[in-house]
């Protein structure tokens, strides 16, 4: 389960920032793409375990799910996929492998009480 190692990395990074700011982390905001290969529920469960006994204990992991967005060369525009089964423009139907969004796994913000 690689979600545990991801959760531990998030905790380590946030704990380091909280220490520098002499505060306590209340919430960690994470952007998680549908193609990131991470199971949201497993990550939330692992976060609770990883944060236990740290400066993040009792904090919340707030996950923003990012849909898959491709670039359609025919429309010359980014398009959000209507189905993960078919990487094609939902407007014109042109297949595309140019993923613009959906692979994200990034901490976007920390809420720290100083």
N, C-alpha and C positions, 0 to 999 in steps of 0.2 A: 504494500500500500504506500505509494509515493506521496499521498496526501499528507502523511505524518511528517515527512521530511520538508515538505513545502510549508506546512504550518509552523514547524520549528524554525525555519528560516525567517518567516514573517515575524515571529515572536522575537527572535534575536535582533532583527533589524529595528523593530519598534522599541524594544527594550533599550537598545543603544541610544536611540533618539530621545527617549524619555529620560534617561540618565543624564544626557547632555543638557537637557532643559530643566532638570531637577523637578520632574513631574511624574504623573501617573497616567498611563494610557487608558482612556475611557472606551474608545472605539477605533478600530482599524477599518478603513474603507478599501475594498479590493475590487478591481475590474477583472472579470473572468469571462473570457471568450468561450463560445460553444465548441471551438476546435482546440482548446487548450489541453484537452486530455485529462481534465481534473473533474472528479465527481463532487459537486457542490456540497451535498449532504455529508459525504465522507470528510471533506475539508473542514466543515463546521464542527463536526464531532472531534476531529483531530486537533483543531485549534483549542478547544476546551481543555483537552489533555495537555497540549504543549504549553499552554499559558499557566497551568496550575503551578503555584509556587514561585511565580515570577512577578515582575512589576505589572504584567498584563492580566494577572488573575482577576477574574470578574469582568474583564472588558468584553466588548462585543465585536465580532467580525461581521461587517456589513458588506455583503457581496452584491455587486451590480453585474448582472449577466449581460454580456455583449453579444448581440446577434451576428451571424455571419453576413458580411457585406463584400460583394465582389465588384470589380470594375468591368462594365460592359463596354467593349470597344465599339460596338455598333451604335449604341445610344450615346457613347462618350460621357458616361456618368456612372457614379457608384450606385449600386442597387442592393438592398437587403434581400437575401434569399427567402423564398417562400417555403422551401423544403430543403432539408439537409441531404436529401437523396439525389438531388439533381442540381449541379452547379451550373445553372443557366439563368440568364436575365429574366426576372419575372414579368418584364414589360414586353420584350421582343422575342425572348426564347433563345437567344444566342448563348451557346455554352461559353464558360469562362473559368479559368483557373487562377485568375488574378485576385487573390484575397486581399481586401483592404482592411477589414476588421474581422475579429472573431478568434484570433489566436492569443489575445491579451491574457496576461497573468501578472498584474501589476498593482502595487499598493498605490492608491491615488491620493489618500489623505490619512492623517492621524489626528484624532481628537485627544489632546493632552491637557490634563488639569495641572496647572503649575502651582 
